[in-house]
Amino acid sequence: PFLRAGLGILRLLRPNGLLTSASAAVGLCRERRAMDWLSKGPRTHDAFTGAELPKSLMEDEKKQPRSLRLTATELRIFGTDEVLVVPVYSSTQVCEVKQLLAQRIGVDPTILHFVVKQGCTIRKQYDTDEVARKVLIKGIPSFKRRRHQWQHPFAVIGAGHSGLKQAMWFLKHKETDFIVYDRRPTVGGTSWWDQANTTSKLQTELGVYHLQYDEDNPVPTNLPTWPTRDQLLEHFREVAEEYGVLPYCRFNTEVSEVLVENGDAKGRPTGHWFADQTFRFHLSRDDGTRTSAAHSCVCYYPGNLTCPREGTYVGEETFDGYIAYAICNNVDYERVRGQNVALIGHGAFAVENVRTCCEFGASKIWMICRRRNIACPRVSSWLINQSLNHISGVLYMRSIEPMYKLTPFDPWSYHSVHTNAQRTHLTITQKARFGIGDVYFLAIAMGLLEVLEDSVKRLSQGAVHLSSGEKLEAGVLFKLFGFNGAWEFDRLLGVKEMEGFWVNSDFRRFLVAEAIGVNANNFGGTSFSPGVRMWVETAAHFFWFPKDFKPILDAGSLPRHRAEPDQDRPAYVIDARHGTVTAMVVNTSCIALVEASAKIQGLKRAKQWECHPMEKFVDECREEWDSYARQWKERGAPGPIPPYPYTHAVVKGFLEEEQRELEAATQRRA
C-alpha cells in the first residue's frame, strides 16, 4: 500500500536547505494517505526476520492497540548535517523505520544503530522501542546510495528515441562511462528512419512525444503539434547535439555478436548476489573494419516490430495497376492521384495511409480488413495524454462517440470491446494499436472512404475481387499487413525468455520495445515519451544498484515470455499486458523507483497542457478538419461537409467526467 501511494516519503535535506517540518510531513501524509507502509494493527511477524511473534506479545497488542496518531521523526547521520524527515505514527517502532531506511539506501538493517540525546548523554534505541522524534543514526556515512562500480562501460544499442533518451539520462546523472551503437549514419532509429514514409506524421501530440521529455527540461517550441518524419529526425539530431550525446555515439557500427564471458563467481565482492561477467561485443563498421569491445551492462532498444509482413494475391500479374507496401518509404503516392485505392489492413499505418491518399487526390478509398479495429480521434488521444493517471475505458468510448456518429459503425459493438449490459465497465483488446487521426472519420463522412470487413480473394485487370463476391474497380493496391519482430534481436542477446524487460532474468541485459496491441480497461497514454522516461530510469537504477533487483526477481511477479515460432513472434516482442504488469511490479516493489514515479506523477499532464491547452488544441483540430473538407469538396467529394463534432463545451464535459472518476477513486481508497 505504501508503494501504491505514489509518494516519496523520505526526503534528503541538504545542510543549507530548508528543513521539512514534522507538521508538514504529517500534513502530507494526511493528504496523500501514504502511511500504509507502517503497521496499523497488531503485528503477527517480526519486521526483520519474518518469524511469527510469540502469542503472548500478540495478545498484549490486541489488549492495548497501537496508537495511530500521526507525527514525524527527524533522522540525522551522526556527525553530519544530513537529515531525513520521516512521517510516522506515534507508536512506530525503531525496527520499522530501520527496515524502510535499509530498503531505501540498500544496506543491511542490522548495521543501523539509532541513538537519542537525553540531556548530556546519549542513549541507544532498541528495535522494539517507539522511535523518538529526533534520532541520530550510526553505521552509515550518508543517506545517499553508492553506485556499483563496473569494470567496463555500459552499452546502449540503438540511437533512436529510446537509446538517445537513455544516453541523456546517463549524462544527467553524471554517468559518462557508456557507448551508444547504431548501424545508421546518424540518430533517428528504426521507426522514423526505416519504417516511416516521407509523408508520415506523428499521430499523437508533441507534448507527449519529444526527446527532451523530462521534469527538468523545457518542451520544444519549434515544432508543430503533429510534426513530420523529417522534422522529428531533425529534432532528434538537434537535441542529441544540445545535450551532449553525439560524442558518445558510434554510428555506422553494427553489433554483429554479443558473447557472454562469465567472470569469477568466487571472486565477487562480499554481499553481491550476482557473479561478475562481461559482454564481448563484436562490431562491424561500414568501412569493413572489425573490432571488439567489452561491456558490463547492455541496454537494447531494437524498435520492436521491424520486419514488414508480406503476401501475394492470386492474379497480381494481371492487375495492371500499382501495387506496393505503403511503408518504409517504398511507395510513390503520385500514382494514387485520380485513382481508386484499395488499402489492405486496419492498423495505425493503414489509418495514416487514408490521410496520405486523400492528400494526394485519390478518388475513392476502400479499406479492406478481416475485422475493424477501434480508431482514435485526435481529441480522445489528447484527453488520454492529459490525464493525471488515466481515464476509464468507458470515458474513452464516450469520447470517441461524437466522431463515430459520423460513420455507420457503433464502436461498442466492435470485436475488441468487452463490456457489461449497462456499459459501466469495459475492456478493449485488439492486436493493433489505435490508429489516431480525424481524417479517417472525415473521409468516411464525405464518402471518400469505405471500410469493408472482408478479404481479398484474387485480382484481375483493374479489379480487386473480395471473398464476399464484391468486385472493386481499383487502380492502386496498398498492402499494409503490419510488422513482425526480428529473430536476429533474440539471437544477439541470447534471449531464451524475457522476464519483465530483462533477458533470461539478468538485470544487466535490459531489452525493451513498445508493447504490441491494446489490452486495457483504463488508458493513461497513447504516446511514447512517458514510457521511455520510466524505461531509462529503470534500466539505469538496477545497473547502479544491483541489489534492488534481487527481491523483485525472487518475488516471481514479473511476467515471462518465450518465443512463439508458430506465431512468428520472438521472445522480445511482448504484448500490452506484459508491459503494463512489468511496470506495475517494478514501480511498486523498489522504493527508489516508487519515489521517482511520485516525483513525475503530474509530468504528463503538465507537458500536455503546456504544449496544447484545451481550447487551442480543439481549435487547431477544427481548422485542420475544415481545411481538408474544403479541399475534398472542391475535388468533388460526394458527401456534405460535416461540422467538427467537438466543441470546447464537449471537451470540458469530458474533463469534468474525468474529475468525477478521480474523486470516486479517492473515495474508494478512503
C-alpha positions in Angstrom: 0.0 0.0 0.0 2.8 2.4 0.7 4.2 1.8 -2.7 0.9 2.3 -4.4 0.5 5.6 -2.5 2.8 7.2 -5.1 4.5 9.5 -2.6 8.2 9.8 -1.9 8.0 9.8 1.9 11.7 10.2 2.5 13.3 13.5 1.5 17.0 14.1 1.6 17.6 17.6 3.1 20.8 19.4 2.3 22.6 21.3 5.2 21.9 24.7 3.6 18.4 23.8 2.6 15.1 24.5 4.2 14.2 21.6 6.5 10.8 20.0 6.1 9.0 20.3 9.4 7.3 17.5 11.2 4.0 19.2 10.9 4.5 19.5 7.1 5.3 15.8 6.9 2.3 14.8 8.9 0.1 17.1 6.7 1.5 15.4 3.6 0.6 12.0 5.0 -3.0 13.0 5.8 -3.4 14.5 2.3 -1.9 11.5 0.4 -2.7 8.7 2.8 0.9 7.5 2.5 1.3 5.8 5.9 0.2 2.3 4.9 3.8 1.2 4.9 3.7 1.1 8.7 1.9 -1.5 10.8 -1.5 -0.2 11.8 -2.9 -3.1 13.8 -1.5 -5.9 15.9 1.7 -7.4 14.4 2.0 -11.1 13.9 5.6 -11.3 12.5 9.0 -9.8 13.2 9.8 -6.9 10.9 13.3 -8.2 10.1 13.2 -12.0 10.1 9.5 -12.5 9.2 9.3 -15.1 12.0 6.0 -15.4 13.8 5.9 -13.4 17.1 5.2 -15.1 20.5 1.5 -15.4 21.2 1.9 -13.5 24.5 3.2 -10.5 22.6 0.4 -10.6 20.1 -2.2 -10.9 22.9 -0.7 -7.8 24.6 -1.0 -5.8 21.3 -4.6 -6.8 21.0 -5.4 -5.7 24.5 -3.6 -2.4 24.1 -3.9 -1.4 20.4 -1.1 0.7 18.9 -1.6 4.5 18.7 -2.2 5.8 15.2 -1.6 9.5 15.9 0.3 11.0 13.0 3.7 12.6 13.7 7.2 12.6 12.2 10.7 11.7 13.2 13.9 13.5 12.2 16.8 11.2 11.3 20.3 12.7 11.3 23.5 11.0 10.3 25.8 11.1 13.4 28.5 13.7 12.9 27.0 15.3 9.8 24.2 17.7 8.8 22.3 15.2 6.6 18.7 14.9 7.7 15.6 12.9 6.7 12.2 13.8 7.9 10.0 10.6 8.0 6.3 10.7 8.7 5.4 8.0 11.3 2.7 7.0 13.8 3.5 7.8 17.4 3.7 4.0 18.0 6.0 3.3 15.1 8.9 1.2 16.3 12.6 1.5 15.5 12.7 -1.7 13.6 10.1 -0.5 11.2 12.0 2.7 10.4 15.2 0.7 10.1 13.6 -1.6 7.6 12.4 1.2 5.4 15.6 3.1 5.6 17.6 0.0 4.8 15.5 -0.7 1.7 15.9 2.9 0.5 19.7 3.1 0.7 20.4 -0.5 0.0 22.1 -1.6 3.3 21.6 -4.4 5.8 19.3 -3.0 8.6 21.3 -4.7 11.3 24.2 -2.2 10.7 21.9 0.7 11.6 22.1 2.0 15.2 19.6 4.6 16.5 20.6 6.8 19.4 18.9 9.7 21.1 20.2 12.6 23.2 19.0 12.7 26.8 20.4 15.8 28.4 24.2 15.5 28.2 24.1 11.8 27.5 23.3 9.5 24.5 21.0 6.5 24.8 20.7 3.7 22.3 17.2 2.9 21.0 16.4 -0.8 20.7 14.4 -2.3 17.8 11.2 -2.7 19.9 11.3 0.9 21.2 9.0 3.5 19.8 11.1 5.7 17.5 12.0 9.0 19.0 11.1 12.3 17.4 14.8 13.2 16.8 17.2 10.4 16.2 21.0 10.2 15.5 22.0 7.3 13.2 25.3 5.5 13.3 26.5 2.8 10.9 26.2 4.7 7.6 28.2 7.7 6.3 25.3 9.2 4.3 21.7 8.8 3.2 23.0 8.8 -0.4 23.5 5.5 -2.0 26.7 4.4 -3.6 26.6 3.2 -7.1 28.1 -0.1 -8.0 31.4 0.3 -9.8 31.6 -1.8 -13.0 34.8 -2.8 -14.8 33.6 -2.0 -18.3 31.3 0.7 -19.8 27.6 0.4 -20.3 26.4 -0.3 -23.9 23.3 1.2 -25.5 22.3 -0.4 -28.8 20.1 1.9 -30.9 20.2 5.6 -31.4 16.5 6.2 -31.8 14.2 7.8 -29.3 14.8 5.3 -26.5 18.6 4.9 -27.0 19.1 8.7 -27.1 16.9 9.2 -24.1 19.0 6.5 -22.2 22.1 8.4 -23.0 20.6 11.7 -21.9 19.6 10.1 -18.6 23.1 8.8 -18.0 24.6 12.2 -18.7 22.0 14.0 -16.5 23.1 11.8 -13.6 26.8 12.2 -14.2 27.3 8.8 -15.8 29.8 9.1 -18.6 31.1 5.5 -19.0 28.9 4.3 -21.8 28.8 4.0 -25.6 25.8 4.2 -28.0 26.0 2.0 -31.1 23.9 2.3 -34.2 24.3 0.9 -37.7 22.9 4.1 -39.3 24.9 7.2 -40.2 23.1 9.4 -37.6 20.3 9.4 -35.0 16.7 8.6 -35.6 16.1 4.9 -35.0 14.1 2.2 -36.8 10.6 3.8 -36.6 11.5 7.1 -38.3 14.5 6.0 -40.4 13.3 2.7 -41.7 9.5 2.3 -41.3 8.1 5.7 -41.9 7.4 7.3 -45.2 8.5 10.9 -46.0 4.8 11.7 -45.8 4.4 10.3 -42.3 3.5 12.5 -39.4 3.3 12.0 -35.7 -0.1 10.7 -34.8 0.0 11.6 -31.1 0.7 15.0 -29.8 4.1 16.7 -29.5 3.5 17.3 -25.8 4.0 13.6 -25.0 6.4 12.8 -27.9 9.7 14.7 -27.8 13.2 13.7 -26.9 13.8 16.1 -24.0 10.6 14.9 -22.2 11.7 15.2 -18.6 10.7 17.1 -15.4 13.8 19.3 -15.7 13.7 20.1 -19.5 11.6 22.5 -21.4 9.2 21.5 -24.1 10.1 22.1 -27.7 8.9 25.4 -29.2 10.0 25.0 -32.8 7.7 22.1 -33.8 4.1 21.8 -34.8 1.5 19.7 -32.9 1.9 16.8 -35.3 5.5 17.0 -36.8 6.5 15.3 -40.0 9.1 12.5 -40.2 11.8 14.8 -41.4 11.0 17.4 -38.7 11.3 14.7 -36.0 14.6 13.4 -37.4 16.0 16.9 -37.2 14.6 17.3 -33.7 16.4 14.2 -32.6 19.7 15.5 -34.1 19.4 18.9 -32.5 18.5 17.6 -29.1 21.3 15.0 -29.2 23.8 17.7 -30.0 22.4 20.2 -27.5 22.5 17.7 -24.6 26.0 16.4 -25.5 25.0 12.8 -26.6 26.7 12.7 -30.0 30.3 12.3 -28.7 29.2 9.0 -27.1 27.7 7.6 -30.3 29.4 5.2 -32.7 27.5 5.4 -35.9 27.8 3.1 -38.9 28.6 0.4 -36.5 26.8 -2.9 -36.4 26.8 -5.0 -33.3 27.1 -8.4 -35.0 27.5 -10.6 -32.0 27.4 -10.4 -28.2 29.2 -13.1 -26.3 28.8 -13.6 -22.5 32.1 -14.1 -20.8 31.5 -15.3 -17.3 33.6 -13.8 -14.5 35.0 -15.5 -11.4 32.0 -16.1 -9.1 34.3 -16.8 -6.2 36.0 -13.5 -6.6 32.9 -11.4 -6.4 32.7 -8.8 -3.6 31.1 -9.9 -0.4 27.4 -9.4 -0.3 26.9 -9.4 -4.1 24.3 -11.9 -5.1 25.4 -11.8 -8.7 28.5 -13.1 -10.4 30.6 -10.6 -12.4 30.5 -11.2 -16.1 31.4 -9.4 -19.3 29.6 -8.9 -22.6 32.0 -9.1 -25.5 30.7 -7.1 -28.5 31.9 -8.0 -32.0 31.5 -4.8 -34.1 31.4 -4.3 -37.9 31.8 -0.9 -39.4 30.7 0.3 -42.8 34.3 0.6 -44.0 34.8 -3.1 -43.4 36.8 -2.9 -40.2 36.0 -5.3 -37.4 36.7 -4.7 -33.7 35.5 -5.9 -30.3 34.6 -4.2 -27.1 33.8 -5.3 -23.5 30.8 -4.0 -21.7 29.4 -4.8 -18.2 25.7 -4.0 -18.9 23.6 -3.6 -22.0 20.5 -1.6 -22.9 19.0 -2.8 -26.2 16.3 -0.7 -27.9 15.6 -2.5 -31.2 12.5 -0.7 -32.2 10.1 -3.6 -31.7 8.4 -4.8 -35.0 10.8 -4.2 -37.8 10.1 -6.8 -40.4 7.2 -6.0 -42.8 4.8 -8.8 -43.4 4.5 -9.8 -47.0 1.9 -11.6 -49.0 1.0 -12.2 -52.6 -2.5 -12.4 -54.1 -3.7 -14.6 -57.0 -3.7 -12.6 -60.2 -1.3 -9.8 -59.2 0.5 -10.2 -62.6 -2.8 -9.3 -64.4 -3.8 -6.4 -62.2 -2.2 -3.9 -64.5 -2.2 -1.3 -61.7 0.1 0.0 -59.0 0.8 -2.5 -56.1 3.0 -1.5 -53.2 3.7 -2.0 -49.5 2.9 1.6 -48.4 5.5 1.6 -45.7 9.3 2.0 -45.3 9.3 4.9 -47.8 8.8 2.4 -50.6 5.8 4.0 -52.3 5.1 6.6 -54.9 1.9 8.4 -53.8 1.7 10.4 -57.0 0.4 7.1 -58.5 -2.8 7.4 -56.5 -3.9 10.8 -57.9 -7.3 10.4 -59.5 -7.3 6.6 -58.8 -9.5 4.3 -56.7 -7.3 2.8 -54.0 -7.7 -0.5 -52.1 -5.9 -0.4 -48.7 -5.5 -3.9 -47.1 -5.4 -3.6 -43.3 -6.8 -1.6 -40.5 -3.8 -0.8 -38.2 -2.2 2.6 -37.4 -0.2 2.6 -40.7 -3.4 1.9 -42.7 -5.2 4.9 -40.9 -2.2 7.1 -41.8 -2.4 6.0 -45.4 -6.0 7.1 -45.6 -4.8 10.6 -44.9 -1.9 10.4 -47.3 -4.1 9.0 -50.2 -6.6 11.8 -49.6 -3.9 14.4 -49.6 -2.6 13.1 -53.0 -6.0 13.2 -54.6 -7.4 9.6 -54.5 -10.9 9.5 -56.0 -12.1 6.7 -53.8 -10.5 4.5 -51.0 -11.6 1.1 -49.8 -10.1 -0.1 -46.5 -10.4 -3.9 -46.5 -9.9 -5.8 -43.3 -10.9 -9.0 -41.6 -12.2 -7.0 -38.6 -12.4 -3.3 -37.9 -10.2 -2.0 -35.1 -11.1 0.9 -32.8 -9.7 4.1 -34.2 -8.9 7.1 -32.1 -9.9 10.7 -32.8 -7.4 13.4 -32.0 -9.4 14.8 -29.1 -9.6 11.4 -27.5 -5.9 11.0 -27.7 -5.4 14.4 -26.2 -7.8 13.5 -23.4 -5.9 10.3 -22.5 -2.5 12.0 -22.6 -3.5 14.9 -20.4 -4.9 12.7 -17.7 -3.3 12.7 -14.3 -3.1 8.9 -14.2 -5.6 7.5 -16.7 -9.1 7.7 -17.9 -11.5 4.8 -17.8 -12.3 2.7 -20.8 -15.9 3.9 -20.5 -14.9 7.5 -20.7 -12.7 6.8 -23.7 -15.6 5.2 -25.5 -17.8 8.2 -24.7 -15.1 10.5 -26.0 -15.0 8.7 -29.4 -18.8 8.6 -29.8 -19.2 12.1 -31.4 -16.8 11.1 -34.2 -18.2 7.6 -34.7 -21.7 9.2 -35.1 -20.4 10.4 -38.5 -19.9 6.8 -39.6 -22.2 3.8 -39.9 -20.4 2.0 -37.2 -21.2 1.5 -33.5 -17.8 1.2 -31.7 -19.5 -0.5 -28.7 -20.2 -3.5 -31.0 -16.6 -4.0 -32.2 -14.9 -7.3 -31.6 -12.3 -5.7 -29.4 -14.8 -4.1 -27.0 -15.9 -6.2 -24.0 -18.5 -4.5 -21.7 -21.4 -5.3 -19.5 -25.0 -4.6 -20.4 -25.0 -1.2 -18.5 -21.8 -0.2 -20.2 -20.3 0.8 -16.8 -17.2 -1.4 -17.2 -15.2 -2.0 -20.3 -12.0 -3.6 -21.6 -10.6 -3.2 -25.1 -8.4 -5.9 -26.5 -7.0 -5.8 -30.0 -3.8 -6.8 -31.8 -3.3 -3.4 -33.4 -2.6 -0.2 -31.6 -5.0 2.7 -32.1 -4.7 4.5 -35.4 -5.0 8.1 -34.4 -6.4 10.9 -36.6 -9.6 12.7 -37.6 -9.1 12.3 -41.4 -10.2 8.7 -41.2 -13.7 9.7 -39.9 -14.0 12.8 -42.2 -13.2 10.6 -45.3 -16.0 8.2 -44.3 -18.4 11.0 -43.6 -17.7 12.7 -47.0 -17.9 9.4 -49.0 -14.2 9.1 -49.9 -13.5 6.1 -47.7 -15.5 2.9 -47.3 -14.4 0.3 -44.7 -15.2 -3.3 -45.6 -14.9 -6.3 -43.3 -13.8 -8.8 -46.0 -10.7 -10.3 -47.5 -9.1 -10.3 -51.0 -9.8 -13.5 -53.0 -7.9 -12.5 -56.2 -7.0 -9.7 -58.5 -7.9 -9.2 -62.2 -7.2 -6.4 -64.6 -8.1 -3.2 -62.8 -10.2 -5.0 -60.2 -10.0 -6.5 -56.6 -12.3 -9.4 -56.0 -13.4 -10.0 -52.4 -14.3 -13.2 -50.7 -17.9 -12.0 -50.4 -18.2 -11.8 -54.2 -17.9 -8.0 -54.4 -15.8 -6.5 -57.1 -13.9 -3.3 -56.6 -12.7 -1.3 -59.6 -9.3 0.0 -58.4 -6.0 1.1 -60.0 -3.9 1.0 -56.8 -3.5 -1.7 -54.2 -1.6 -0.9 -51.0 -0.7 -3.8 -48.7 -0.5 -2.9 -45.0 -0.1 -6.2 -43.3 1.8 -4.9 -40.3 5.2 -5.9 -39.0 6.8 -8.9 -37.3 9.6 -8.9 -34.8 13.2 -9.7 -35.9 14.6 -13.1 -34.7 18.0 -11.5 -35.0 17.4 -9.5 -31.9 16.7 -12.6 -29.8 19.9 -14.2 -31.2 22.0 -11.2 -30.5 21.5 -11.1 -26.7 20.9 -14.9 -26.4 17.2 -14.5 -25.4 15.7 -17.7 -24.1 13.0 -16.0 -22.1 12.0 -12.4 -21.2 11.3 -11.9 -17.6 9.8 -8.4 -17.5 12.1 -6.3 -19.6 15.2 -8.4 -18.8 16.8 -11.2 -20.8 17.0 -14.5 -19.0 16.3 -12.8 -15.7 19.6 -10.9 -16.0 19.4 -7.3 -14.9 22.5 -6.5 -16.9 20.6 -7.2 -20.2 17.8 -4.7 -20.5 15.8 -5.2 -23.7 12.6 -3.3 -24.3 10.5 -2.2 -27.2 7.0 -0.7 -27.4 4.5 -3.4 -26.5 2.1 -4.6 -29.2 -1.6 -4.3 -29.2 -4.2 -2.9 -26.8 -5.4 -4.7 -23.7 -6.7 -2.4 -21.0 -9.8 -1.1 -19.2 -8.0 2.2 -18.3 -6.0 4.3 -20.6 -3.1 6.5 -19.5 -1.3 7.3 -22.7 -1.3 6.9 -26.5 2.3 8.1 -26.9 5.9 7.0 -26.4 7.9 9.5 -24.3 6.3 9.0 -20.9 7.0 5.3 -21.1 10.6 5.8 -22.3 11.2 8.2 -19.4 10.4 5.3 -17.0 12.3 2.7 -19.0 15.6 4.6 -19.0 15.4 5.3 -15.3 14.6 1.6 -14.5 17.5 0.3 -16.6 20.0 2.7 -15.0 18.8 2.2 -11.5 19.4 -1.6 -11.5 22.8 -1.1 -13.2 23.8 1.3 -10.4 22.1 -0.5 -7.5 22.0 -4.3 -8.4 20.9 -5.5 -5.0 17.5 -3.8 -5.6 16.7 -6.3 -8.4 17.0 -9.5 -6.4 13.8 -9.0 -4.2 11.8 -8.3 -7.4 13.2 -11.4 -9.1 12.7 -13.6 -6.0 9.1 -12.5 -5.7 8.3 -14.2 -9.0 5.8 -11.5 -10.0 7.4 -10.4 -13.3 5.6 -11.8 -16.4 7.6 -14.1 -18.6 7.5 -14.6 -22.4 9.2 -17.2 -24.6 9.5 -17.1 -28.3 6.4 -18.3 -30.3 7.7 -19.6 -33.6 4.3 -20.7 -34.8 3.2 -17.1 -34.5 6.5 -15.7 -35.9 6.9 -13.9 -32.6 10.3 -13.6 -31.0 10.6 -13.6 -27.2 11.5 -9.9 -27.0 8.1 -8.9 -28.6 5.9 -8.5 -25.6 2.2 -7.6 -25.6 0.5 -4.7 -23.8 -0.4 -6.7 -20.7 3.2 -7.9 -20.2 4.5 -4.3 -20.4 1.8 -3.0 -18.1 2.3 -5.7 -15.4 6.1 -5.3 -15.6 5.9 -1.5 -15.0 3.4 -2.0 -12.1 5.6 -4.7 -10.4 8.8 -2.7 -10.7 7.4 0.6 -9.7 5.7 -0.8 -6.7 8.5 -3.1 -5.5 11.5 -0.8 -5.4 11.3 2.2 -3.0 13.6 4.3 -5.0 11.5 3.9 -8.2 8.4 4.5 -6.2 9.7 7.8 -5.1 10.9 8.6 -8.7 7.4 7.8 -10.1 5.8 10.0 -7.4 8.1 12.8 -8.5 6.8 12.8 -12.1 3.2 11.9 -11.3 1.8 15.0 -12.9 4.5 15.4 -15.6 2.5 14.0 -18.4 -0.4 16.3 -17.7 1.8 19.3 -17.3 3.7 18.8 -20.6 0.4 18.2 -22.5 -1.3 21.3 -21.2 1.8 23.4 -21.6 2.1 22.4 -25.3 -1.6 22.0 -26.1 -4.1 24.0 -24.0 -7.5 22.6 -24.5 -9.2 25.5 -26.3 -6.1 25.9 -28.6 -5.9 22.2 -29.4 -9.6 21.9 -30.2 -9.4 24.9 -32.4 -6.4 23.5 -34.2 -8.2 20.2 -34.8 -11.3 22.0 -36.2 -9.1 24.1 -38.5 -7.4 21.0 -39.9 -10.8 19.4 -40.3 -12.3 22.3 -42.2 -9.2 22.7 -44.4 -9.4 19.0 -45.6 -13.1 19.2 -46.0 -13.0 22.2 -48.3 -10.2 20.7 -50.4 -12.1 17.5 -50.9 -15.3 19.2 -51.7 -13.6 21.2 -54.4 -12.3 17.9 -55.8 -15.8 16.5 -55.9 -16.3 14.6 -52.7 -19.8 13.2 -52.8 -20.8 13.8 -49.2 -21.6 17.1 -47.5 -19.1 18.8 -45.2 -19.9 17.8 -41.6 -19.2 20.2 -38.8 -16.3 19.2 -36.4 -18.0 17.2 -33.7 -16.0 18.5 -30.8 -16.5 21.9 -29.2 -14.9 23.5 -26.1 -18.0 22.6 -24.1 -18.0 19.0 -25.2 -14.4 18.5 -24.2 -14.9 20.4 -20.9 -17.6 17.8 -20.2 -15.1 15.0 -20.7 -12.7 16.8 -18.3 -15.4 17.1 -15.7 -16.2 13.4 -16.1 -12.5 12.6 -15.6 -12.5 14.7 -12.4 -15.5 12.7 -11.1 -13.7 9.5 -11.8 -10.7 10.8 -9.8 -12.9 11.8 -6.9 -14.7 8.4 -6.9 -11.3 6.6 -7.0 -10.1 8.7 -4.0 -13.3 7.8 -2.1 -12.9 4.1 -2.8 -9.3 4.2 -1.4 -10.6 6.0 1.6 
